[in-house]
Amino acid sequence: MKTCFKCGRTLPVEEFYRHAGMADGCLGKCKGCTRLDVRIWYRRTKAARIKYEVARAQTAKRKVAVLEYQRRRRKRRPEVERAHRLVKRALELGRLVKSPCEVCNSPDVQAHHPDYTRPLYVRWLCLPHHRIMEGRA
């Protein structure tokens, strides 16, 4: 058992994150208080974090890393790259026309491929619904 210095509750040691720098090997705040503090910090520093990430993305090292990641991704799943390329070209030529999101009618949509073997068969979905469809929500 351990007492959280933040909320004062006495809880089992499993309710505290591990921390090698502490004498007993556990952080002094319980997991609930730590999560709350992180959530508040995350909201409070959002603008600074965005500014930092934008600047970081402009460094030469980061640009090389992103290009390398994209190259490996395209090589790993060439059928996906081919489908994306064909959809882009079909849109440019007017053979394919974007429609509003099938779920919420948002005009800001992405092409969702239910089957990459049929590259021009796409469903138009906004980002949140596309993530749900892919299981990333």
N, CA, C and O atoms as a GROMACS GRO file, in nm:
protein
  548
    1MET      N    1   0.084  -0.118   0.000
    1MET     CA    2   0.000   0.000   0.000
    1MET      C    3   0.089   0.125   0.000
    1MET      O    4   0.198   0.127   0.056
    2LYS      N    5   0.036   0.229  -0.066
    2LYS     CA    6   0.110   0.354  -0.076
    2LYS      C    7   0.010   0.468  -0.081
    2LYS      O    8  -0.101   0.452  -0.133
    3THR      N    9   0.048   0.584  -0.027
    3THR     CA   10  -0.040   0.701  -0.025
    3THR      C   11   0.002   0.800  -0.134
    3THR      O   12   0.119   0.837  -0.144
    4CYS      N   13  -0.094   0.841  -0.213
    4CYS     CA   14  -0.070   0.938  -0.319
    4CYS      C   15  -0.054   1.076  -0.256
    4CYS      O   16  -0.138   1.118  -0.176
    5PHE      N   17   0.055   1.145  -0.292
    5PHE     CA   18   0.076   1.278  -0.233
    5PHE      C   19  -0.020   1.382  -0.290
    5PHE      O   20  -0.037   1.489  -0.232
    6LYS      N   21  -0.083   1.352  -0.403
    6LYS     CA   22  -0.170   1.448  -0.469
    6LYS      C   23  -0.313   1.441  -0.413
    6LYS      O   24  -0.369   1.542  -0.372
    7CYS      N   25  -0.372   1.321  -0.412
    7CYS     CA   26  -0.511   1.307  -0.367
    7CYS      C   27  -0.522   1.254  -0.225
    7CYS      O   28  -0.630   1.261  -0.164
    8GLY      N   29  -0.414   1.203  -0.171
    8GLY     CA   30  -0.414   1.156  -0.033
    8GLY      C   31  -0.473   1.018  -0.011
    8GLY      O   32  -0.481   0.972   0.103
    9ARG      N   33  -0.514   0.950  -0.118
    9ARG     CA   34  -0.572   0.816  -0.102
    9ARG      C   35  -0.462   0.713  -0.083
    9ARG      O   36  -0.354   0.724  -0.141
   10THR      N   37  -0.491   0.613  -0.001
   10THR     CA   38  -0.399   0.501   0.017
   10THR      C   39  -0.446   0.388  -0.074
   10THR      O   40  -0.558   0.338  -0.062
   11LEU      N   41  -0.357   0.350  -0.167
   11LEU     CA   42  -0.393   0.253  -0.270
   11LEU      C   43  -0.288   0.144  -0.279
   11LEU      O   44  -0.177   0.160  -0.228
   12PRO      N   45  -0.323   0.031  -0.344
   12PRO     CA   46  -0.222  -0.073  -0.367
   12PRO      C   47  -0.110  -0.020  -0.456
   12PRO      O   48  -0.132   0.071  -0.536
   13VAL      N   49   0.008  -0.074  -0.443
   13VAL     CA   50   0.125  -0.031  -0.518
   13VAL      C   51   0.101  -0.042  -0.669
   13VAL      O   52   0.160   0.033  -0.746
   14GLU      N   53   0.017  -0.135  -0.712
   14GLU     CA   54  -0.013  -0.152  -0.854
   14GLU      C   55  -0.082  -0.030  -0.914
   14GLU      O   56  -0.083  -0.013  -1.036
   15GLU      N   57  -0.139   0.056  -0.830
   15GLU     CA   58  -0.206   0.177  -0.876
   15GLU      C   59  -0.111   0.295  -0.893
   15GLU      O   60  -0.155   0.409  -0.909
   16PHE      N   61   0.020   0.267  -0.889
   16PHE     CA   62   0.123   0.370  -0.908
   16PHE      C   63   0.216   0.325  -1.020
   16PHE      O   64   0.250   0.207  -1.031
   17TYR      N   65   0.257   0.422  -1.105
   17TYR     CA   66   0.349   0.389  -1.213
   17TYR      C   67   0.488   0.360  -1.156
   17TYR      O   68   0.527   0.416  -1.054
   18ARG      N   69   0.560   0.272  -1.223
   18ARG     CA   70   0.698   0.239  -1.183
   18ARG      C   71   0.787   0.359  -1.210
   18ARG      O   72   0.769   0.430  -1.308
   19HIS      N   73   0.885   0.381  -1.121
   19HIS     CA   74   0.979   0.491  -1.139
   19HIS      C   75   1.108   0.453  -1.068
   19HIS      O   76   1.115   0.449  -0.945
   20ALA      N   77   1.210   0.424  -1.147
   20ALA     CA   78   1.336   0.375  -1.092
   20ALA      C   79   1.404   0.476  -1.000
   20ALA      O   80   1.482   0.436  -0.913
   21GLY      N   81   1.376   0.603  -1.015
   21GLY     CA   82   1.441   0.705  -0.933
   21GLY      C   83   1.383   0.718  -0.793
   21GLY      O   84   1.442   0.787  -0.710
   22MET      N   85   1.272   0.656  -0.766
   22MET     CA   86   1.209   0.665  -0.634
   22MET      C   87   1.260   0.554  -0.544
   22MET      O   88   1.295   0.446  -0.592
   23ALA      N   89   1.265   0.579  -0.416
   23ALA     CA   90   1.321   0.482  -0.320
   23ALA      C   91   1.247   0.348  -0.325
   23ALA      O   92   1.309   0.242  -0.319
   24ASP      N   93   1.114   0.353  -0.335
   24ASP     CA   94   1.037   0.228  -0.338
   24ASP      C   95   1.009   0.179  -0.481
   24ASP      O   96   0.941   0.078  -0.500
   25GLY      N   97   1.062   0.250  -0.581
   25GLY     CA   98   1.046   0.208  -0.720
   25GLY      C   99   0.916   0.249  -0.785
   25GLY      O  100   0.887   0.209  -0.898
   26CYS      N  101   0.834   0.332  -0.715
   26CYS     CA  102   0.706   0.376  -0.768
   26CYS      C  103   0.694   0.528  -0.757
   26CYS      O  104   0.748   0.589  -0.665
   27LEU      N  105   0.623   0.588  -0.853
   27LEU     CA  106   0.598   0.730  -0.852
   27LEU      C  107   0.516   0.766  -0.730
   27LEU      O  108   0.441   0.682  -0.680
   28GLY      N  109   0.526   0.889  -0.680
   28GLY     CA  110   0.454   0.931  -0.561
   28GLY      C  111   0.308   0.963  -0.584
   28GLY      O  112   0.231   0.972  -0.489
   29LYS      N  113   0.266   0.980  -0.712
   29LYS     CA  114   0.126   1.007  -0.747
   29LYS      C  115   0.063   0.879  -0.799
   29LYS      O  116   0.129   0.798  -0.864
   30CYS      N  117  -0.064   0.862  -0.771
   30CYS     CA  118  -0.136   0.745  -0.824
   30CYS      C  119  -0.157   0.762  -0.974
   30CYS      O  120  -0.140   0.871  -1.028
   31LYS      N  121  -0.193   0.654  -1.042
   31LYS     CA  122  -0.213   0.657  -1.187
   31LYS      C  123  -0.324   0.755  -1.226
   31LYS      O  124  -0.311   0.825  -1.327
   32GLY      N  125  -0.430   0.761  -1.149
   32GLY     CA  126  -0.540   0.852  -1.179
   32GLY      C  127  -0.495   0.998  -1.175
   32GLY      O  128  -0.528   1.075  -1.266
   33CYS      N  129  -0.422   1.036  -1.073
   33CYS     CA  130  -0.373   1.174  -1.062
   33CYS      C  131  -0.270   1.204  -1.170
   33CYS      O  132  -0.267   1.315  -1.224
   34THR      N  133  -0.186   1.107  -1.204
   34THR     CA  134  -0.086   1.126  -1.308
   34THR      C  135  -0.155   1.148  -1.443
   34THR      O  136  -0.116   1.237  -1.518
   35ARG      N  137  -0.255   1.068  -1.473
   35ARG     CA  138  -0.329   1.084  -1.599
   35ARG      C  139  -0.395   1.222  -1.608
   35ARG      O  140  -0.391   1.286  -1.712
   36LEU      N  141  -0.455   1.266  -1.498
   36LEU     CA  142  -0.519   1.396  -1.495
   36LEU      C  143  -0.416   1.507  -1.519
   36LEU      O  144  -0.441   1.599  -1.597
   37ASP      N  145  -0.301   1.500  -1.452
   37ASP     CA  146  -0.196   1.600  -1.470
   37ASP      C  147  -0.146   1.603  -1.614
   37ASP      O  148  -0.123   1.711  -1.669
   38VAL      N  149  -0.128   1.487  -1.674
   38VAL     CA  150  -0.081   1.480  -1.813
   38VAL      C  151  -0.185   1.539  -1.906
   38VAL      O  152  -0.150   1.612  -1.998
   39ARG      N  153  -0.312   1.511  -1.884
   39ARG     CA  154  -0.419   1.565  -1.967
   39ARG      C  155  -0.421   1.718  -1.959
   39ARG      O  156  -0.434   1.785  -2.062
   40ILE      N  157  -0.408   1.773  -1.839
   40ILE     CA  158  -0.406   1.919  -1.821
   40ILE      C  159  -0.283   1.978  -1.889
   40ILE      O  160  -0.293   2.078  -1.959
   41TRP      N  161  -0.166   1.917  -1.869
   41TRP     CA  162  -0.042   1.966  -1.930
   41TRP      C  163  -0.053   1.963  -2.082
   41TRP      O  164  -0.009   2.056  -2.150
   42TYR      N  165  -0.110   1.856  -2.135
   42TYR     CA  166  -0.122   1.839  -2.280
   42TYR      C  167  -0.206   1.952  -2.340
   42TYR      O  168  -0.170   2.008  -2.443
   43ARG      N  169  -0.317   1.986  -2.276
   43ARG     CA  170  -0.402   2.095  -2.324
   43ARG      C  171  -0.332   2.231  -2.311
   43ARG      O  172  -0.341   2.315  -2.400
   44ARG      N  173  -0.263   2.251  -2.199
   44ARG     CA  174  -0.199   2.379  -2.171
   44ARG      C  175  -0.083   2.408  -2.267
   44ARG      O  176  -0.057   2.524  -2.297
   45THR      N  177  -0.014   2.307  -2.314
   45THR     CA  178   0.106   2.326  -2.396
   45THR      C  179   0.084   2.294  -2.543
   45THR      O  180   0.180   2.279  -2.617
   46LYS      N  181  -0.040   2.284  -2.586
   46LYS     CA  182  -0.070   2.242  -2.723
   46LYS      C  183  -0.006   2.334  -2.827
   46LYS      O  184   0.057   2.285  -2.921
   47ALA      N  185  -0.020   2.464  -2.813
   47ALA     CA  186   0.035   2.558  -2.911
   47ALA      C  187   0.188   2.545  -2.921
   47ALA      O  188   0.243   2.546  -3.031
   48ALA      N  189   0.254   2.533  -2.808
   48ALA     CA  190   0.401   2.520  -2.808
   48ALA      C  191   0.444   2.388  -2.871
   48ALA      O  192   0.543   2.384  -2.944
   49ARG      N  193   0.370   2.280  -2.844
   49ARG     CA  194   0.405   2.151  -2.902
   49ARG      C  195   0.387   2.152  -3.053
   49ARG      O  196   0.468   2.095  -3.125
   50ILE      N  197   0.281   2.217  -3.101
   50ILE     CA  198   0.258   2.226  -3.246
   50ILE      C  199   0.370   2.305  -3.310
   50ILE      O  200   0.422   2.265  -3.414
   51LYS      N  201   0.408   2.417  -3.250
   51LYS     CA  202   0.517   2.500  -3.302
   51LYS      C  203   0.646   2.420  -3.309
   51LYS      O  204   0.719   2.426  -3.407
   52TYR      N  205   0.674   2.343  -3.202
   52TYR     CA  206   0.794   2.260  -3.197
   52TYR      C  207   0.794   2.155  -3.308
   52TYR      O  208   0.895   2.135  -3.375
   53GLU      N  209   0.680   2.087  -3.326
   53GLU     CA  210   0.671   1.980  -3.427
   53GLU      C  211   0.683   2.035  -3.569
   53GLU      O  212   0.742   1.971  -3.656
   54VAL      N  213   0.627   2.153  -3.594
   54VAL     CA  214   0.639   2.216  -3.726
   54VAL      C  215   0.786   2.246  -3.754
   54VAL      O  216   0.835   2.218  -3.863
   55ALA      N  217   0.855   2.305  -3.656
   55ALA     CA  218   0.998   2.335  -3.673
   55ALA      C  219   1.079   2.207  -3.689
   55ALA      O  220   1.171   2.202  -3.771
   56ARG      N  221   1.046   2.106  -3.613
   56ARG     CA  222   1.118   1.978  -3.619
   56ARG      C  223   1.102   1.912  -3.756
   56ARG      O  224   1.196   1.851  -3.807
   57ALA      N  225   0.983   1.924  -3.815
   57ALA     CA  226   0.957   1.863  -3.945
   57ALA      C  227   1.040   1.928  -4.055
   57ALA      O  228   1.059   1.867  -4.160
   58GLN      N  229   1.090   2.050  -4.033
   58GLN     CA  230   1.166   2.121  -4.134
   58GLN      C  231   1.316   2.090  -4.132
   58GLN      O  232   1.389   2.133  -4.221
   59THR      N  233   1.362   2.015  -4.032
   59THR     CA  234   1.504   1.984  -4.024
   59THR      C  235   1.541   1.881  -4.132
   59THR      O  236   1.459   1.797  -4.170
   60ALA      N  237   1.664   1.890  -4.179
   60ALA     CA  238   1.710   1.800  -4.286
   60ALA      C  239   1.702   1.654  -4.242
   60ALA      O  240   1.661   1.567  -4.319
   61LYS      N  241   1.741   1.628  -4.119
   61LYS     CA  242   1.741   1.491  -4.067
   61LYS      C  243   1.599   1.433  -4.068
   61LYS      O  244   1.578   1.317  -4.104
   62ARG      N  245   1.502   1.515  -4.027
   62ARG     CA  246   1.364   1.469  -4.020
   62ARG      C  247   1.306   1.446  -4.160
   62ARG      O  248   1.233   1.350  -4.183
   63LYS      N  249   1.340   1.536  -4.255
   63LYS     CA  250   1.292   1.520  -4.392
   63LYS      C  251   1.343   1.391  -4.453
   63LYS      O  252   1.269   1.321  -4.523
   64VAL      N  253   1.470   1.359  -4.428
   64VAL     CA  254   1.528   1.235  -4.479
   64VAL      C  255   1.457   1.115  -4.415
   64VAL      O  256   1.427   1.017  -4.484
   65ALA      N  257   1.432   1.122  -4.285
   65ALA     CA  258   1.365   1.012  -4.214
   65ALA      C  259   1.224   0.989  -4.268
   65ALA      O  260   1.183   0.875  -4.286
   66VAL      N  261   1.151   1.096  -4.296
   66VAL     CA  262   1.015   1.084  -4.349
   66VAL      C  263   1.018   1.021  -4.488
   66VAL      O  264   0.938   0.932  -4.518
   67LEU      N  265   1.110   1.067  -4.572
   67LEU     CA  266   1.120   1.011  -4.707
   67LEU      C  267   1.156   0.862  -4.703
   67LEU      O  268   1.104   0.783  -4.781
   68GLU      N  269   1.245   0.826  -4.612
   68GLU     CA  270   1.285   0.685  -4.598
   68GLU      C  271   1.166   0.600  -4.551
   68GLU      O  272   1.145   0.490  -4.601
   69TYR      N  273   1.090   0.652  -4.455
   69TYR     CA  274   0.971   0.582  -4.406
   69TYR      C  275   0.872   0.560  -4.520
   69TYR      O  276   0.818   0.451  -4.537
   70GLN      N  277   0.847   0.665  -4.598
   70GLN     CA  278   0.752   0.655  -4.709
   70GLN      C  279   0.801   0.555  -4.814
   70GLN      O  280   0.721   0.479  -4.869
   71ARG      N  281   0.930   0.555  -4.842
   71ARG     CA  282   0.987   0.461  -4.940
   71ARG      C  283   0.966   0.317  -4.894
   71ARG      O  284   0.926   0.231  -4.973
   72ARG      N  285   0.995   0.290  -4.766
   72ARG     CA  286   0.976   0.154  -4.711
   72ARG      C  287   0.829   0.114  -4.714
   72ARG      O  288   0.796  -0.001  -4.744
   73ARG      N  289   0.740   0.208  -4.681
   73ARG     CA  290   0.596   0.178  -4.681
   73ARG      C  291   0.547   0.144  -4.821
   73ARG      O  292   0.471   0.049  -4.839
   74ARG      N  293   0.592   0.220  -4.921
   74ARG     CA  294   0.551   0.193  -5.059
   74ARG      C  295   0.604   0.058  -5.106
   74ARG      O  296   0.535  -0.014  -5.178
   75LYS      N  297   0.724   0.024  -5.066
   75LYS     CA  298   0.785  -0.103  -5.105
   75LYS      C  299   0.716  -0.221  -5.038
   75LYS      O  300   0.699  -0.328  -5.097
   76ARG      N  301   0.676  -0.201  -4.912
   76ARG     CA  302   0.613  -0.308  -4.835
   76ARG      C  303   0.474  -0.343  -4.889
   76ARG      O  304   0.435  -0.460  -4.889
   77ARG      N  305   0.398  -0.241  -4.936
   77ARG     CA  306   0.262  -0.267  -4.986
   77ARG      C  307   0.241  -0.196  -5.118
   77ARG      O  308   0.175  -0.092  -5.123
   78PRO      N  309   0.298  -0.250  -5.227
   78PRO     CA  310   0.289  -0.183  -5.356
   78PRO      C  311   0.146  -0.170  -5.409
   78PRO      O  312   0.117  -0.076  -5.484
   79GLU      N  313   0.056  -0.260  -5.372
   79GLU     CA  314  -0.082  -0.253  -5.419
   79GLU      C  315  -0.152  -0.129  -5.363
   79GLU      O  316  -0.238  -0.070  -5.429
   80VAL      N  317  -0.116  -0.089  -5.242
   80VAL     CA  318  -0.174   0.030  -5.181
   80VAL      C  319  -0.123   0.155  -5.254
   80VAL      O  320  -0.201   0.244  -5.287
   81GLU      N  321   0.006   0.160  -5.277
   81GLU     CA  322   0.066   0.273  -5.349
   81GLU      C  323   0.005   0.286  -5.488
   81GLU      O  324  -0.025   0.397  -5.532
   82ARG      N  325  -0.013   0.173  -5.556
   82ARG     CA  326  -0.071   0.174  -5.691
   82ARG      C  327  -0.214   0.228  -5.687
   82ARG      O  328  -0.252   0.309  -5.771
   83ALA      N  329  -0.293   0.183  -5.592
   83ALA     CA  330  -0.432   0.228  -5.580
   83ALA      C  331  -0.438   0.379  -5.554
   83ALA      O  332  -0.519   0.449  -5.614
   84HIS      N  333  -0.353   0.428  -5.465
   84HIS     CA  334  -0.351   0.571  -5.435
   84HIS      C  335  -0.312   0.652  -5.559
   84HIS      O  336  -0.371   0.757  -5.587
   85ARG      N  337  -0.214   0.603  -5.632
   85ARG     CA  338  -0.167   0.671  -5.753
   85ARG      C  339  -0.278   0.675  -5.860
   85ARG      O  340  -0.298   0.778  -5.924
   86LEU      N  341  -0.348   0.563  -5.877
   86LEU     CA  342  -0.455   0.556  -5.977
   86LEU      C  343  -0.573   0.646  -5.941
   86LEU      O  344  -0.633   0.708  -6.029
   87VAL      N  345  -0.607   0.654  -5.814
   87VAL     CA  346  -0.716   0.742  -5.771
   87VAL      C  347  -0.677   0.888  -5.795
   87VAL      O  348  -0.758   0.967  -5.844
   88LYS      N  349  -0.554   0.923  -5.761
   88LYS     CA  350  -0.508   1.060  -5.782
   88LYS      C  351  -0.516   1.098  -5.930
   88LYS      O  352  -0.564   1.206  -5.965
   89ARG      N  353  -0.471   1.009  -6.014
   89ARG     CA  354  -0.472   1.034  -6.159
   89ARG      C  355  -0.615   1.043  -6.212
   89ARG      O  356  -0.646   1.129  -6.295
   90ALA      N  357  -0.703   0.954  -6.166
   90ALA     CA  358  -0.843   0.955  -6.210
   90ALA      C  359  -0.913   1.084  -6.168
   90ALA      O  360  -0.996   1.137  -6.242
   91LEU      N  361  -0.880   1.136  -6.050
   91LEU     CA  362  -0.936   1.263  -6.006
   91LEU      C  363  -0.887   1.378  -6.095
   91LEU      O  364  -0.964   1.465  -6.133
   92GLU      N  365  -0.757   1.376  -6.127
   92GLU     CA  366  -0.700   1.480  -6.213
   92GLU      C  367  -0.764   1.480  -6.351
   92GLU      O  368  -0.787   1.586  -6.409
   93LEU      N  369  -0.793   1.362  -6.403
   93LEU     CA  370  -0.851   1.350  -6.537
   93LEU      C  371  -1.003   1.364  -6.539
   93LEU      O  372  -1.063   1.371  -6.646
   94GLY      N  373  -1.065   1.368  -6.422
   94GLY     CA  374  -1.210   1.382  -6.413
   94GLY      C  375  -1.285   1.251  -6.427
   94GLY      O  376  -1.408   1.251  -6.438
   95ARG      N  377  -1.214   1.140  -6.428
   95ARG     CA  378  -1.279   1.008  -6.438
   95ARG      C  379  -1.343   0.966  -6.306
   95ARG      O  380  -1.432   0.881  -6.302
   96LEU      N  381  -1.295   1.027  -6.198
   96LEU     CA  382  -1.345   0.999  -6.064
   96LEU      C  383  -1.377   1.134  -6.002
   96LEU      O  384  -1.298   1.228  -6.014
   97VAL      N  385  -1.492   1.145  -5.934
   97VAL     CA  386  -1.533   1.272  -5.873
   97VAL      C  387  -1.559   1.247  -5.725
   97VAL      O  388  -1.624   1.150  -5.687
   98LYS      N  389  -1.506   1.337  -5.643
   98LYS     CA  390  -1.528   1.325  -5.499
   98LYS      C  391  -1.674   1.352  -5.466
   98LYS      O  392  -1.739   1.437  -5.528
   99SER      N  393  -1.723   1.277  -5.367
   99SER     CA  394  -1.858   1.296  -5.315
   99SER      C  395  -1.846   1.330  -5.167
   99SER      O  396  -1.741   1.305  -5.108
  100PRO      N  397  -1.950   1.386  -5.107
  100PRO     CA  398  -1.945   1.411  -4.962
  100PRO      C  399  -1.934   1.278  -4.885
  100PRO      O  400  -1.963   1.172  -4.939
  101CYS      N  401  -1.892   1.288  -4.761
  101CYS     CA  402  -1.878   1.169  -4.675
  101CYS      C  403  -2.009   1.090  -4.674
  101CYS      O  404  -2.116   1.146  -4.658
  102GLU      N  405  -1.998   0.960  -4.693
  102GLU     CA  406  -2.115   0.872  -4.695
  102GLU      C  407  -2.191   0.870  -4.563
  102GLU      O  408  -2.310   0.841  -4.559
  103VAL      N  409  -2.121   0.902  -4.454
  103VAL     CA  410  -2.181   0.892  -4.322
  103VAL      C  411  -2.240   1.025  -4.276
  103VAL      O  412  -2.355   1.031  -4.232
  104CYS      N  413  -2.160   1.133  -4.287
  104CYS     CA  414  -2.204   1.262  -4.229
  104CYS      C  415  -2.217   1.375  -4.331
  104CYS      O  416  -2.250   1.487  -4.293
  105ASN      N  417  -2.193   1.348  -4.458
  105ASN     CA  418  -2.202   1.448  -4.565
  105ASN      C  419  -2.100   1.560  -4.556
  105ASN      O  420  -2.120   1.667  -4.614
  106SER      N  421  -1.991   1.539  -4.484
  106SER     CA  422  -1.885   1.639  -4.479
  106SER      C  423  -1.820   1.650  -4.617
  106SER      O  424  -1.798   1.547  -4.682
  107PRO      N  425  -1.789   1.771  -4.663
  107PRO     CA  426  -1.727   1.785  -4.795
  107PRO      C  427  -1.577   1.753  -4.795
  107PRO      O  428  -1.519   1.730  -4.902
  108ASP      N  429  -1.514   1.750  -4.678
  108ASP     CA  430  -1.371   1.722  -4.667
  108ASP      C  431  -1.351   1.571  -4.656
  108ASP      O  432  -1.361   1.515  -4.547
  109VAL      N  433  -1.323   1.504  -4.769
  109VAL     CA  434  -1.323   1.358  -4.773
  109VAL      C  435  -1.191   1.298  -4.821
  109VAL      O  436  -1.105   1.366  -4.878
  110GLN      N  437  -1.177   1.169  -4.796
  110GLN     CA  438  -1.065   1.088  -4.841
  110GLN      C  439  -1.122   0.965  -4.910
  110GLN      O  440  -1.234   0.923  -4.883
  111ALA      N  441  -1.042   0.908  -5.000
  111ALA     CA  442  -1.084   0.787  -5.070
  111ALA      C  443  -1.050   0.665  -4.983
  111ALA      O  444  -0.935   0.645  -4.946
  112HIS      N  445  -1.151   0.585  -4.950
  112HIS     CA  446  -1.130   0.462  -4.874
  112HIS      C  447  -1.140   0.344  -4.969
  112HIS      O  448  -1.239   0.332  -5.042
  113HIS      N  449  -1.040   0.259  -4.969
  113HIS     CA  450  -1.039   0.141  -5.055
  113HIS      C  451  -1.080   0.018  -4.975
  113HIS      O  452  -1.001  -0.031  -4.894
  114PRO      N  453  -1.202  -0.033  -4.994
  114PRO     CA  454  -1.239  -0.158  -4.928
  114PRO      C  455  -1.157  -0.275  -4.980
  114PRO      O  456  -1.133  -0.372  -4.908
  115ASP      N  457  -1.114  -0.265  -5.108
  115ASP     CA  458  -1.040  -0.374  -5.172
  115ASP      C  459  -0.936  -0.314  -5.267
  115ASP      O  460  -0.972  -0.253  -5.368
  116TYR      N  461  -0.808  -0.330  -5.235
  116TYR     CA  462  -0.702  -0.270  -5.316
  116TYR      C  463  -0.686  -0.335  -5.452
  116TYR      O  464  -0.616  -0.281  -5.538
  117THR      N  465  -0.747  -0.450  -5.474
  117THR     CA  466  -0.739  -0.512  -5.606
  117THR      C  467  -0.835  -0.442  -5.704
  117THR      O  468  -0.826  -0.463  -5.825
  118ARG      N  469  -0.924  -0.359  -5.651
  118ARG     CA  470  -1.014  -0.278  -5.733
  118ARG      C  471  -0.984  -0.131  -5.700
  118ARG      O  472  -1.059  -0.068  -5.627
  119PRO      N  473  -0.874  -0.077  -5.754
  119PRO     CA  474  -0.824   0.053  -5.710
  119PRO      C  475  -0.917   0.173  -5.734
  119PRO      O  476  -0.908   0.271  -5.661
  120LEU      N  477  -1.004   0.166  -5.831
  120LEU     CA  478  -1.092   0.280  -5.856
  120LEU      C  479  -1.228   0.265  -5.789
  120LEU      O  480  -1.314   0.351  -5.804
  121TYR      N  481  -1.248   0.156  -5.717
  121TYR     CA  482  -1.369   0.141  -5.637
  121TYR      C  483  -1.337   0.197  -5.499
  121TYR      O  484  -1.269   0.133  -5.419
  122VAL      N  485  -1.387   0.318  -5.472
  122VAL     CA  486  -1.358   0.384  -5.344
  122VAL      C  487  -1.487   0.430  -5.280
  122VAL      O  488  -1.589   0.451  -5.346
  123ARG      N  489  -1.480   0.445  -5.149
  123ARG     CA  490  -1.588   0.505  -5.072
  123ARG      C  491  -1.533   0.637  -5.020
  123ARG      O  492  -1.421   0.642  -4.970
  124TRP      N  493  -1.611   0.742  -5.030
  124TRP     CA  494  -1.566   0.874  -4.985
  124TRP      C  495  -1.607   0.894  -4.841
  124TRP      O  496  -1.725   0.894  -4.807
  125LEU      N  497  -1.505   0.913  -4.754
  125LEU     CA  498  -1.528   0.928  -4.611
  125LEU      C  499  -1.444   1.043  -4.555
  125LEU      O  500  -1.332   1.067  -4.601
  126CYS      N  501  -1.499   1.113  -4.456
  126CYS     CA  502  -1.421   1.216  -4.388
  126CYS      C  503  -1.316   1.145  -4.301
  126CYS      O  504  -1.324   1.024  -4.280
  127LEU      N  505  -1.218   1.219  -4.252
  127LEU     CA  506  -1.108   1.159  -4.175
  127LEU      C  507  -1.157   1.079  -4.054
  127LEU      O  508  -1.114   0.965  -4.037
  128PRO      N  509  -1.247   1.134  -3.969
  128PRO     CA  510  -1.292   1.054  -3.853
  128PRO      C  511  -1.360   0.923  -3.894
  128PRO      O  512  -1.335   0.819  -3.833
  129HIS      N  513  -1.446   0.927  -3.996
  129HIS     CA  514  -1.515   0.804  -4.037
  129HIS      C  515  -1.420   0.709  -4.113
  129HIS      O  516  -1.438   0.588  -4.108
  130HIS      N  517  -1.321   0.765  -4.181
  130HIS     CA  518  -1.221   0.680  -4.246
  130HIS      C  519  -1.142   0.603  -4.141
  130HIS      O  520  -1.114   0.484  -4.158
  131ARG      N  521  -1.105   0.671  -4.033
  131ARG     CA  522  -1.030   0.603  -3.925
  131ARG      C  523  -1.116   0.495  -3.861
  131ARG      O  524  -1.065   0.388  -3.829
  132ILE      N  525  -1.243   0.521  -3.841
  132ILE     CA  526  -1.333   0.421  -3.783
  132ILE      C  527  -1.339   0.299  -3.876
  132ILE      O  528  -1.331   0.185  -3.831
  133MET      N  529  -1.354   0.325  -4.006
  133MET     CA  530  -1.364   0.218  -4.104
  133MET      C  531  -1.238   0.131  -4.105
  133MET      O  532  -1.246   0.009  -4.122
  134GLU      N  533  -1.122   0.193  -4.086
  134GLU     CA  534  -0.995   0.120  -4.085
  134GLU      C  535  -0.961   0.063  -3.948
  134GLU      O  536  -0.860  -0.006  -3.934
  135GLY      N  537  -1.043   0.091  -3.847
  135GLY     CA  538  -1.018   0.040  -3.713
  135GLY      C  539  -0.911   0.118  -3.638
  135GLY      O  540  -0.849   0.064  -3.547
  136ARG      N  541  -0.888   0.244  -3.676
  136ARG     CA  542  -0.786   0.326  -3.608
  136ARG      C  543  -0.847   0.432  -3.517
  136ARG      O  544  -0.774   0.517  -3.466
  137ALA      N  545  -0.976   0.428  -3.496
  137ALA     CA  546  -1.040   0.534  -3.415
  137ALA      C  547  -1.022   0.510  -3.268
  137ALA      O  548  -1.069   0.588  -3.186
   0.00000   0.00000   0.00000
